[in-house]
Amino acid sequence: MSSVEFPGPRASIPESSAAAHADVPDVFDESQSAEHWSLYWLISSIITFLLEKPVDAVISWVPLYRWMKLALFLWLALPRFQGAARLYYVLLQPLLITYEPEISNARDSVWKMTKKSSHSAAVAVLSFLTTTVTASEGGSSQHWGRGPATPQGGTEAP
């Protein structure tokens, strides 16, 4: 068996193993990487905030809980296992498809409430500013909470 030699200390890698790894196609390209990490963060946040946080006081007492959690998150994160994609396509996607109309209705109603509340907030701020400016121009005793307003001449009236 021939080997490839490198300068420096006597180290060599058999050609057969180097050639074998050179033939392996890159099955995890850039577009799949974005999908993989999106699914990972989605699934890990669901696990953390919806499942783990409510029962953390009880579940943290389970023996080897931290090691099992580490194993789970490694399974979810490592591209070799595709754990996050498996959980998404097997569990979460069917739920999303089933409840899509309800999710869309809830999203639309939240959007409408946000638009209304942001509009009413903007109107309230403009109303406050208009009232404050009008009051200060009319000789009001308070100007933006800084005490008495000074007249146009720049000195206080006697």
CORWOMO-V819454 format. One record per residue. N is the residue number from 0. RES is the residue in one small letter. SS is DSSP state (hx for helix, st for strand, lp for the rest). PHI is phi in degrees with one decimal (NA if undefined). OMEGA is omega as a letter, one per 20 degrees, with the letter a starting at -180 (999 if undefined). Layout:
BEGIN
((N/RES/SS/PHI/OMEGA) (N/RES/SS/PHI/OMEGA))
END
This chain:
BEGIN
((0/m/lp/NA/r) (1/s/lp/-85.9/a) (2/s/st/-139.2/r) (3/v/st/-95.8/a) (4/e/st/-106.7/r) (5/f/lp/-113.9/r) (6/p/lp/-66.4/r) (7/g/lp/101.1/a) (8/p/lp/-58.9/a) (9/r/lp/-67.7/r) (10/a/lp/-131.6/r) (11/s/st/-145.0/r) (12/i/st/-120.0/r) (13/p/st/-59.8/a) (14/e/hx/-62.4/a) (15/s/hx/-61.9/r) (16/s/hx/-73.8/r) (17/a/hx/-65.8/r) (18/a/hx/-67.8/a) (19/a/hx/-64.4/a) (20/h/hx/-76.2/r) (21/a/hx/-72.3/a) (22/d/lp/-82.7/a) (23/v/lp/-72.1/r) (24/p/lp/-72.1/r) (25/d/lp/-82.0/a) (26/v/lp/-83.1/a) (27/f/lp/-118.2/a) (28/d/lp/-84.6/a) (29/e/hx/-63.7/a) (30/s/hx/-67.8/r) (31/q/hx/-70.4/r) (32/s/hx/-63.5/r) (33/a/hx/-63.4/r) (34/e/hx/-65.0/a) (35/h/hx/-58.2/a) (36/w/hx/-73.0/r) (37/s/hx/-63.8/r) (38/l/hx/-65.9/r) (39/y/hx/-60.6/a) (40/w/hx/-68.4/r) (41/l/hx/-64.2/a) (42/i/hx/-65.6/a) (43/s/hx/-66.9/r) (44/s/hx/-70.4/r) (45/i/hx/-63.0/r) (46/i/hx/-62.3/a) (47/t/hx/-69.6/a) (48/f/hx/-87.9/a) (49/l/hx/-95.3/a) (50/l/hx/-105.5/a) (51/e/hx/-81.9/a) (52/k/hx/-58.7/a) (53/p/hx/-65.0/a) (54/v/hx/-114.9/a) (55/d/hx/-61.6/a) (56/a/hx/-62.7/a) (57/v/hx/-86.1/a) (58/i/hx/-71.5/a) (59/s/lp/-68.9/r) (60/w/lp/-86.3/r) (61/v/lp/-66.8/r) (62/p/lp/-59.7/r) (63/l/lp/62.4/a) (64/y/hx/-59.1/a) (65/r/hx/-62.6/r) (66/w/hx/-69.8/r) (67/m/hx/-66.8/r) (68/k/hx/-65.7/r) (69/l/hx/-60.9/r) (70/a/hx/-61.9/r) (71/l/hx/-61.6/a) (72/f/hx/-70.6/r) (73/l/hx/-66.3/r) (74/w/hx/-61.9/r) (75/l/hx/-69.2/a) (76/a/hx/-86.9/a) (77/l/lp/-71.7/a) (78/p/lp/-62.0/a) (79/r/lp/-62.6/a) (80/f/lp/-94.1/a) (81/q/lp/55.6/a) (82/g/hx/-63.8/a) (83/a/hx/-64.1/r) (84/a/hx/-65.8/r) (85/r/hx/-62.2/r) (86/l/hx/-63.7/a) (87/y/hx/-64.0/a) (88/y/hx/-73.1/a) (89/v/hx/-89.7/a) (90/l/hx/-105.9/a) (91/l/hx/-80.3/a) (92/q/hx/-60.9/r) (93/p/hx/-59.9/r) (94/l/hx/-66.0/r) (95/l/hx/-63.8/r) (96/i/hx/-67.1/a) (97/t/hx/-63.9/a) (98/y/lp/-101.3/a) (99/e/hx/-59.1/r) (100/p/hx/-62.2/r) (101/e/hx/-65.7/r) (102/i/hx/-64.4/r) (103/s/hx/-65.3/r) (104/n/hx/-63.8/r) (105/a/hx/-64.3/r) (106/r/hx/-61.0/a) (107/d/hx/-64.9/a) (108/s/hx/-68.6/r) (109/v/hx/-64.6/r) (110/w/hx/-61.8/r) (111/k/hx/-65.4/r) (112/m/hx/-63.6/r) (113/t/hx/-64.0/r) (114/k/hx/-62.3/a) (115/k/hx/-65.2/a) (116/s/hx/-68.7/r) (117/s/hx/-68.7/r) (118/h/hx/-65.9/a) (119/s/hx/-68.1/r) (120/a/hx/-67.3/r) (121/a/hx/-64.2/r) (122/v/hx/-64.4/a) (123/a/hx/-64.9/r) (124/v/hx/-64.8/r) (125/l/hx/-62.9/r) (126/s/hx/-63.4/r) (127/f/hx/-61.7/a) (128/l/hx/-63.9/r) (129/t/hx/-63.5/r) (130/t/hx/-64.2/a) (131/t/hx/-66.6/r) (132/v/hx/-66.0/r) (133/t/hx/-63.5/a) (134/a/hx/-66.2/a) (135/s/hx/-71.8/r) (136/e/hx/-73.0/a) (137/g/lp/-84.5/r) (138/g/lp/89.3/r) (139/s/lp/-65.0/a) (140/s/lp/-79.4/a) (141/q/lp/-118.7/r) (142/h/lp/-131.9/r) (143/w/lp/56.7/r) (144/g/lp/75.6/a) (145/r/lp/-105.3/r) (146/g/lp/100.3/a) (147/p/lp/-64.8/r) (148/a/lp/-81.0/r) (149/t/lp/-93.6/r) (150/p/lp/-67.3/a) (151/q/lp/-58.6/a) (152/g/lp/-71.3/r) (153/g/lp/97.4/r) (154/t/lp/-119.5/a) (155/e/lp/-74.8/r) (156/a/lp/-70.7/r) (157/p/lp/-71.7/999))
END
